[in-house]
Amino acid sequence: MRNALLLIVALIAAHGSVQAQQHVLQAGIDVLNYEFTIQLPDAGRHIDAHALITVRRSSASDNVVFDLVGLQVDTVSVNAKPSAFQKDKATLRISLGPISRPSADTLLVDVHYSGEVEDGLIIQTDNKGRWRAFGDNWPTRARLWLPTVDDPADKATVTWHIIAPIDRKIVANGELIEEKVMSTENGTVGGKKKITTWRMSKPIPPYLMVIAAAPLVSYDLGLTARGLSEFPPGVKQSVYVFPEQANYLPGPFERAGDIVEFFARTVAPFPYEKLAHLQSSTRYGGMENASAIFYADDIFQRRAVTDGLIAHETAHQWFGDAVTPRSWGHLWLSEGFASYFEKLWVEKSEGEAAFRNGMRELCDEIVNAREVQQRPVIDTLQTEPMQLLNTNSYQKGAWILHMLRSMLGDSLFFGGIRSYYMHHRHSNATSDDLCDDLGTFAHSDLRWFFDQWLRRPGFPEITTDWKYDPQTQSVTLEIEQGSRFRPYRFPLKVEIQMPGGSSQFIVVDVPAQKSYTVLLRKVDSPPKELLFDPLIELLAAIKSKSTK
Ligand SMILES: [Zn+2]
């Protein structure tokens, strides 16, 4: 996701902490599929809903706990038999009965529930009097309207049956299966209703399970990335907006096809049935819901959608959605990747200079960010996911990938990324998984790199100095590391500029020590200047002591 404003994040962080407890994953309980049937109201926030949940049980556990905050549970059955349950403020505990086979069984849990939805599904009436509802679950708000194992590590497929007045467009994850008008005998009051069914056939975490229900109009971007989807023949893309924004389109979405094609060629086929882009009520600037990206309403109203934002949320379909961090502490595997792939799109579409400028800007943000100085990227002590939407997860995460690429070279880096993606596609991953997959592919032990950049706060603060000795025709290079952070190990590229205008590049392998001196021999005349990290490949604050 991308944040609209830091201020909003701060407000939400304060407000959202009530329901943000971590779900405690139950050993031997794995949700395979959710099938939600939700009757939306004509007005107001009351829903009547029904969740059919397929649970795989591989331990002797005789109950299952779902997250469900507020709302009222009316009846529960397990394998079509009424079941005892306990509903408290935040959870629903259901008795499963004894395990039927010695090793494992699969249960169908049926929950009927209803009530006023407070959040998660954001229901509003806009200033034109139009009723609208948009799911916005990140990080732990699915449980405010959906009984789920609301944890990124329990991914499941999902089917949506949404009952709503016929003038609302219903969009959800996956593929549109059916949209049919219901006869009035089906219990509707005041006008015709329809039932719309969407089906997501790849497992996703609950934080990405969404619906949109609003008077939206759609703009068809057609079939893009032909031959580059897990669902042949290509990626069907469309944009959904409120009618007054219809003449904005395709606008920045003209590049949406190129963006998907570029990422699919760089990583792997697009993972889902289609890709929709929606004007929505999300709290975030953009939210990468699987196959249905939600963008903030006001960005459309101001007509300020950028292809950087589209690229960021699109990259999440691979990183975050198809490969999901196993726990929030590894959030950089989602946000760092999306931030870096956004910059890779800049490199592809605007060229190398724009890309390097972008990386330099991120570097400036990192060295000035307090959380980078105080906390590591893998911040397992931070239990509030909102607090992880920070410079560590985004900018520093992106820079860690950039340094891996600079160190390994394009072929090994992208090959290693593809290998990691294919290993964990439609599943979960941790930072160690990435370290192992990249390291195996590149035949290189990268643990020192991952430890130093991900498990420690900070960055190298380097002071450089050099002098030329005409007697020995050599350059002495001194690299001093500041004492605020432990010394880092890194390759440092140096450009030696000669008076005639020629240049030579060398790479110094700087060890993790406070000061390091290198002697460069056979420099037959005094260099004009030495440039340290001229190609912006090292995340560091670099200053030079003097020249000559
Ligand atoms: Zn993001």
Boltz pocket constraint, residues with backbone or C-beta under 6 A from the ligand:
constraints:
  - pocket:
      binder: B
      contacts: [[A, 1], [A, 2], [A, 286], [A, 288], [A, 312], [A, 316], [A, 334], [A, 335], [A, 338]]
      max_distance: 6.0
